[in-house]
Amino acid sequence: EKLSWEDVKISGRFQDRRLILKGIENSIRILENRQEKEAFFLYGSPIPRKALLLSLERLKDLFRVQNSPHVIMTVLQEEFTPYEIINGNRPEKQPVLATGYFQPVFRGSLNATREYAFPVYAWPPGLIKVRLRLFDRSLPSKAIYGRTAGRQLVPYYSRKEIEEQGLLGPDLALCWLASPVDVLELQIQGSGIINLPGGRSKFIHYAASNGRPYVSVGKVLKQQGLISPENLNWPGIRQWAEDHPEEFRKALYENPRYIFFKWEDKGPVGCFGQVLVPGTSVALDRSVYPPGMPGILILKWPETAKGPDWFTPRPEALVVFNHDTGNAIRGPGRLDLFCGNGTNAGRLAGILKNPSRLIILLHRDAEIPTASKSQTTES
């Protein structure tokens, strides 16, 4: 729905404009790397590639020369049209649930040792990725993973099968970490930095999954009464796993999903191939929002004693860009904010679970036609 700027009550106190400019540049590269005739959609409404590029270029012109919140908001109100996906059956706007993710840093080794005994695997040779629309354009725009059994494609092995039966072997391990909780955290976040002996570091990134559904291990521990609610966080889960390694392994098997990795020269890299920008890059549903799309994220920040560098002072709102996606990010009512690297980013990401608003920014000369279907928000 097209909004009036009176519906967007912010003063223009955003994050550091250097981060915003990096986000804009990455969005422009994402779109320039796509085919010129590729179709883009915003929740069912066609949106031309040139409309997105025009909006990004004008934002670039604005933030390159302006640092005044008042001037920035004046230009936005004069030159841009705000949009928001709302529930078409209710007058009130429905919130977007904003969560956070980050790039963790781990100690590890390229070889198995007594200290580093838990493998991080590369894409196994027998794992096959199938893009459904290559076979039939009427099929969903998604990929499935499996393996061949005779002449059939069947689901790939579950986490329990992979680990209990030792199906992959040490030769497929990219590196080794100190704890199964480290491996799980890396699989959930999708990327990380591995600090190796001798002072060298390497970026590691998501390559593929086994295609099985994700089940939250924290939820399993809570449902089984194995961990108290106040300890249902990474430090609490980590301590519990160290105290109860066998019970943790069984709980871990309740999550059949398994993630495989690859080394990267830079990181972290989003699903569109560009490095993510802290406090600026967001993960959205690719079937709802176009790549590189600019927007404003308005949310009430959770109370936290300390956050990453970009979080101080706390911005009133964030200028954000669609740079990534995630398995849990489904529908227009979900958003994952990239919080940065390391401990403080992880602290913010771990407690960020807040209702928010995502205001889509399009230049007034790049307005989109009305969507052909009812616009509903899933929270």
PLY file of the C-alpha trace (Angstrom):
ply
format ascii 1.0
element vertex 379
property float x
property float y
property float z
element edge 378
property int vertex1
property int vertex2
end_header
0.00 0.00 0.00
1.21 3.48 -0.82
1.63 5.55 2.33
1.73 9.20 3.25
4.93 10.34 4.92
2.72 11.38 7.84
2.33 7.64 8.49
6.12 7.32 8.85
6.93 9.14 12.06
10.73 9.31 12.12
13.20 12.20 12.30
15.91 10.80 10.00
18.41 9.78 12.69
19.72 6.70 10.89
22.89 4.63 11.24
26.29 5.89 10.01
25.87 6.98 6.40
29.08 5.13 5.44
27.22 1.89 6.17
24.23 3.11 4.17
26.45 3.95 1.18
28.04 0.49 1.33
24.56 -1.02 1.36
23.53 1.06 -1.65
26.65 0.10 -3.63
26.08 -3.60 -2.90
22.43 -3.35 -3.96
23.42 -1.67 -7.22
25.95 -4.44 -7.91
23.32 -7.08 -7.16
20.93 -5.59 -9.72
23.62 -4.90 -12.32
24.67 -8.54 -12.10
21.13 -9.73 -12.90
19.87 -10.16 -16.44
18.39 -6.96 -17.82
15.10 -8.62 -18.77
14.73 -10.53 -15.49
11.32 -9.97 -13.88
11.17 -8.64 -10.32
8.13 -8.55 -8.08
7.15 -6.83 -4.85
4.55 -9.12 -3.28
2.94 -9.94 -6.61
3.32 -6.50 -8.20
5.82 -6.27 -11.08
8.62 -3.81 -10.43
11.12 -2.92 -13.18
14.83 -3.35 -12.53
15.38 0.23 -13.66
12.91 1.45 -11.00
14.99 -0.14 -8.26
18.23 1.19 -9.75
16.78 4.71 -10.02
15.75 4.62 -6.37
19.19 3.39 -5.29
21.10 5.93 -7.37
19.08 8.80 -5.92
19.62 7.49 -2.38
23.33 7.32 -3.17
23.31 10.96 -4.30
21.51 11.95 -1.10
23.62 10.13 1.48
26.89 10.94 -0.28
26.46 14.66 0.41
24.05 14.93 3.35
24.46 14.09 7.02
21.69 16.28 8.46
18.65 14.23 9.59
16.35 17.16 8.81
17.65 17.60 5.25
17.65 13.84 4.62
14.00 13.53 5.68
13.06 16.59 3.61
14.57 15.04 0.46
13.02 11.63 1.17
9.60 13.22 1.58
9.99 15.27 -1.60
11.44 12.59 -3.87
10.40 9.17 -2.55
7.14 7.32 -2.11
6.85 5.06 0.96
5.10 1.69 0.65
4.15 -0.92 3.21
2.68 -4.38 2.85
-0.38 -4.49 5.10
-3.17 -6.89 5.93
-5.85 -6.14 3.38
-8.65 -7.40 5.65
-7.93 -5.11 8.60
-7.50 -1.36 8.87
-4.49 -1.58 11.17
-1.02 -2.27 9.87
0.45 -5.62 10.81
3.96 -5.74 12.28
6.98 -7.35 10.72
8.78 -9.62 13.18
12.42 -8.50 13.17
15.09 -10.87 14.43
18.87 -10.68 14.15
21.75 -12.79 12.93
25.51 -12.32 12.98
28.83 -13.78 11.89
30.34 -15.73 14.79
34.07 -16.16 15.35
35.43 -19.57 16.34
38.77 -21.12 17.19
39.44 -24.11 14.96
41.94 -26.24 13.09
42.32 -27.58 9.56
43.18 -30.96 11.09
41.43 -33.02 13.75
43.12 -32.78 17.15
42.18 -33.61 20.72
41.11 -29.97 21.20
39.34 -29.63 17.85
37.34 -32.81 17.23
34.04 -31.69 15.65
34.01 -31.47 11.83
32.55 -28.83 9.53
31.83 -30.54 6.22
32.04 -29.42 2.60
29.32 -30.21 0.05
29.38 -34.01 -0.23
29.73 -35.57 -3.70
26.39 -37.41 -3.52
24.29 -34.36 -2.62
22.27 -33.10 -5.60
20.62 -29.68 -5.88
17.54 -29.42 -8.11
16.08 -26.07 -9.20
12.44 -26.92 -9.83
11.71 -24.16 -12.36
14.38 -25.48 -14.71
12.03 -28.40 -15.29
8.67 -26.62 -15.27
8.10 -22.85 -15.12
4.84 -23.43 -13.24
6.70 -24.96 -10.30
7.78 -22.85 -7.30
11.00 -20.85 -7.62
12.92 -22.96 -5.12
15.61 -25.60 -4.91
15.40 -29.02 -3.32
18.26 -31.27 -2.24
18.50 -35.04 -2.44
20.54 -38.06 -3.49
20.08 -40.77 -6.05
18.89 -44.23 -5.08
18.80 -46.38 -8.19
17.00 -44.24 -10.75
15.17 -42.08 -8.23
15.95 -38.86 -6.40
15.27 -39.35 -2.70
15.77 -37.15 0.39
19.35 -36.76 1.54
20.46 -38.27 4.84
19.32 -36.66 8.11
21.64 -35.23 10.74
21.30 -38.39 12.83
22.13 -40.64 9.87
25.11 -38.49 8.88
26.63 -38.45 12.35
25.68 -41.86 13.77
26.67 -43.76 10.64
29.75 -41.63 9.90
28.59 -41.21 6.30
30.90 -38.34 5.31
34.32 -39.14 6.72
37.25 -36.92 7.76
38.46 -36.21 4.22
35.35 -34.10 3.59
35.95 -31.88 6.64
36.96 -28.30 5.84
37.95 -27.67 9.44
37.41 -28.87 12.98
35.89 -26.93 15.89
36.13 -27.34 19.65
32.48 -28.02 20.45
29.30 -29.43 18.87
27.63 -26.19 19.99
30.15 -24.26 17.86
29.22 -26.39 14.84
25.50 -25.92 15.50
25.90 -22.15 15.91
27.85 -21.97 12.65
25.14 -23.97 10.87
22.40 -21.71 12.23
24.18 -18.44 11.38
25.32 -19.70 7.97
28.78 -18.14 8.00
31.68 -17.51 10.33
35.31 -16.62 10.84
37.64 -19.46 11.81
40.71 -18.37 13.79
43.39 -20.98 13.11
46.56 -21.81 15.07
49.38 -19.45 14.14
47.15 -16.37 13.89
45.61 -16.99 10.45
41.86 -16.55 9.89
39.54 -17.84 7.16
35.98 -17.00 6.14
33.61 -19.95 5.93
30.19 -19.76 4.33
27.02 -21.73 3.64
27.23 -23.92 0.53
24.20 -26.23 0.73
21.85 -28.03 3.09
20.59 -31.60 3.20
17.12 -30.25 2.43
15.57 -31.50 5.66
13.36 -29.21 7.82
14.92 -27.15 10.59
13.90 -27.86 14.19
15.11 -25.49 16.93
17.29 -27.36 19.40
16.50 -24.73 22.02
12.81 -25.46 21.57
13.49 -29.20 21.91
15.40 -28.64 25.15
12.59 -26.46 26.49
9.80 -28.87 25.51
11.62 -31.78 27.13
12.19 -29.77 30.30
15.95 -30.17 30.01
16.88 -26.50 30.38
15.35 -23.63 32.32
13.84 -20.67 30.40
16.45 -18.24 31.79
19.23 -20.42 30.35
17.63 -20.69 26.92
20.39 -18.71 25.19
23.73 -19.60 23.62
25.80 -19.33 26.83
23.19 -21.36 28.71
22.86 -24.00 25.98
26.64 -24.20 25.67
27.10 -24.79 29.40
24.29 -27.35 29.48
25.79 -29.20 26.49
29.18 -29.36 28.22
27.54 -30.75 31.37
25.26 -33.20 29.50
27.05 -34.17 26.23
25.06 -37.35 25.57
21.66 -35.73 26.19
22.67 -32.80 24.00
23.62 -35.15 21.17
20.19 -36.81 21.35
18.45 -33.42 21.39
20.55 -32.33 18.42
19.30 -35.31 16.41
15.76 -33.93 16.74
16.90 -31.33 14.20
17.30 -33.31 10.95
18.69 -30.34 9.01
22.41 -30.30 8.23
24.44 -27.51 6.62
27.52 -27.85 4.41
30.11 -25.12 3.89
32.77 -23.65 1.61
35.70 -21.28 2.09
35.31 -17.68 0.94
37.89 -14.95 0.29
35.64 -12.40 1.99
32.68 -12.45 4.24
30.02 -12.72 5.23
28.39 -13.06 1.81
24.62 -12.85 1.32
22.56 -15.00 -1.02
22.97 -12.44 -3.84
26.77 -12.65 -3.73
27.62 -9.41 -1.93
29.27 -8.86 1.45
26.71 -8.09 4.16
26.81 -4.68 5.86
26.24 -4.54 9.65
23.03 -2.83 10.72
22.13 -2.31 7.06
21.74 -5.65 5.24
18.57 -7.63 5.92
17.38 -11.09 4.98
13.89 -11.24 3.47
11.72 -13.75 1.63
12.96 -13.80 -1.97
9.49 -14.68 -3.25
8.05 -11.49 -1.71
10.72 -8.79 -1.97
13.01 -7.99 -4.94
16.81 -8.22 -4.58
18.60 -5.09 -3.43
15.35 -3.34 -2.47
15.81 -0.27 -0.22
13.67 0.35 2.83
13.46 1.86 6.30
13.26 -0.45 9.31
11.47 1.08 12.29
11.60 -0.89 15.53
11.84 -0.53 19.26
15.28 -1.73 20.27
15.55 -4.34 23.02
17.25 -3.29 26.22
20.88 -4.38 26.06
23.94 -3.16 27.88
26.26 -3.46 24.93
26.01 -3.87 21.18
28.24 -3.69 18.09
29.97 -0.46 17.07
27.23 0.69 14.67
24.71 0.42 17.53
26.31 3.28 19.51
24.62 5.72 19.54
21.45 3.78 18.83
19.85 4.84 15.56
16.18 5.79 15.62
15.59 3.74 12.46
17.73 1.94 9.89
18.04 2.35 6.13
18.14 -1.29 5.04
18.58 -3.31 1.84
17.47 -6.79 0.79
20.81 -8.62 0.59
20.08 -12.08 1.96
17.49 -14.71 2.84
17.06 -17.48 5.39
15.22 -20.73 5.86
13.12 -19.29 8.69
12.36 -16.07 6.77
9.04 -16.80 5.10
6.34 -14.36 4.04
6.23 -10.56 4.10
6.04 -10.46 7.90
9.58 -11.73 8.66
12.91 -9.94 8.55
16.39 -10.85 9.81
18.82 -7.99 10.46
22.54 -8.65 10.01
24.08 -7.36 13.25
27.78 -7.76 12.39
30.68 -9.93 13.56
31.73 -11.26 16.93
30.50 -11.29 20.51
28.69 -7.94 20.76
26.90 -8.49 17.45
25.91 -11.93 18.68
24.59 -10.47 21.93
22.29 -8.09 20.03
21.22 -10.74 17.53
20.39 -13.12 20.36
17.86 -10.82 22.00
16.41 -9.09 18.92
12.87 -10.38 18.42
10.70 -7.32 18.05
7.63 -6.18 16.12
8.70 -3.61 13.55
7.68 -1.81 10.38
9.42 -2.17 7.02
8.82 0.91 4.88
9.73 0.28 1.24
11.43 3.24 -0.46
10.86 3.88 -4.16
11.63 7.05 -6.05
8.50 8.95 -7.06
9.36 8.40 -10.75
9.59 4.65 -10.14
6.21 3.93 -8.61
4.82 0.43 -9.00
1.34 -0.61 -10.12
-1.17 -1.83 -7.56
-0.72 -5.50 -6.65
-3.13 -7.85 -8.35
-3.69 -9.96 -5.24
-4.77 -9.25 -1.68
-1.82 -8.12 0.36
-1.63 -9.93 3.67
1.15 -9.95 6.18
2.35 -13.13 7.82
3.91 -12.63 11.21
0 1
1 2
2 3
3 4
4 5
5 6
6 7
7 8
8 9
9 10
10 11
11 12
12 13
13 14
14 15
15 16
16 17
17 18
18 19
19 20
20 21
21 22
22 23
23 24
24 25
25 26
26 27
27 28
28 29
29 30
30 31
31 32
32 33
33 34
34 35
35 36
36 37
37 38
38 39
39 40
40 41
41 42
42 43
43 44
44 45
45 46
46 47
47 48
48 49
49 50
50 51
51 52
52 53
53 54
54 55
55 56
56 57
57 58
58 59
59 60
60 61
61 62
62 63
63 64
64 65
65 66
66 67
67 68
68 69
69 70
70 71
71 72
72 73
73 74
74 75
75 76
76 77
77 78
78 79
79 80
80 81
81 82
82 83
83 84
84 85
85 86
86 87
87 88
88 89
89 90
90 91
91 92
92 93
93 94
94 95
95 96
96 97
97 98
98 99
99 100
100 101
101 102
102 103
103 104
104 105
105 106
106 107
107 108
108 109
109 110
110 111
111 112
112 113
113 114
114 115
115 116
116 117
117 118
118 119
119 120
120 121
121 122
122 123
123 124
124 125
125 126
126 127
127 128
128 129
129 130
130 131
131 132
132 133
133 134
134 135
135 136
136 137
137 138
138 139
139 140
140 141
141 142
142 143
143 144
144 145
145 146
146 147
147 148
148 149
149 150
150 151
151 152
152 153
153 154
154 155
155 156
156 157
157 158
158 159
159 160
160 161
161 162
162 163
163 164
164 165
165 166
166 167
167 168
168 169
169 170
170 171
171 172
172 173
173 174
174 175
175 176
176 177
177 178
178 179
179 180
180 181
181 182
182 183
183 184
184 185
185 186
186 187
187 188
188 189
189 190
190 191
191 192
192 193
193 194
194 195
195 196
196 197
197 198
198 199
199 200
200 201
201 202
202 203
203 204
204 205
205 206
206 207
207 208
208 209
209 210
210 211
211 212
212 213
213 214
214 215
215 216
216 217
217 218
218 219
219 220
220 221
221 222
222 223
223 224
224 225
225 226
226 227
227 228
228 229
229 230
230 231
231 232
232 233
233 234
234 235
235 236
236 237
237 238
238 239
239 240
240 241
241 242
242 243
243 244
244 245
245 246
246 247
247 248
248 249
249 250
250 251
251 252
252 253
253 254
254 255
255 256
256 257
257 258
258 259
259 260
260 261
261 262
262 263
263 264
264 265
265 266
266 267
267 268
268 269
269 270
270 271
271 272
272 273
273 274
274 275
275 276
276 277
277 278
278 279
279 280
280 281
281 282
282 283
283 284
284 285
285 286
286 287
287 288
288 289
289 290
290 291
291 292
292 293
293 294
294 295
295 296
296 297
297 298
298 299
299 300
300 301
301 302
302 303
303 304
304 305
305 306
306 307
307 308
308 309
309 310
310 311
311 312
312 313
313 314
314 315
315 316
316 317
317 318
318 319
319 320
320 321
321 322
322 323
323 324
324 325
325 326
326 327
327 328
328 329
329 330
330 331
331 332
332 333
333 334
334 335
335 336
336 337
337 338
338 339
339 340
340 341
341 342
342 343
343 344
344 345
345 346
346 347
347 348
348 349
349 350
350 351
351 352
352 353
353 354
354 355
355 356
356 357
357 358
358 359
359 360
360 361
361 362
362 363
363 364
364 365
365 366
366 367
367 368
368 369
369 370
370 371
371 372
372 373
373 374
374 375
375 376
376 377
377 378
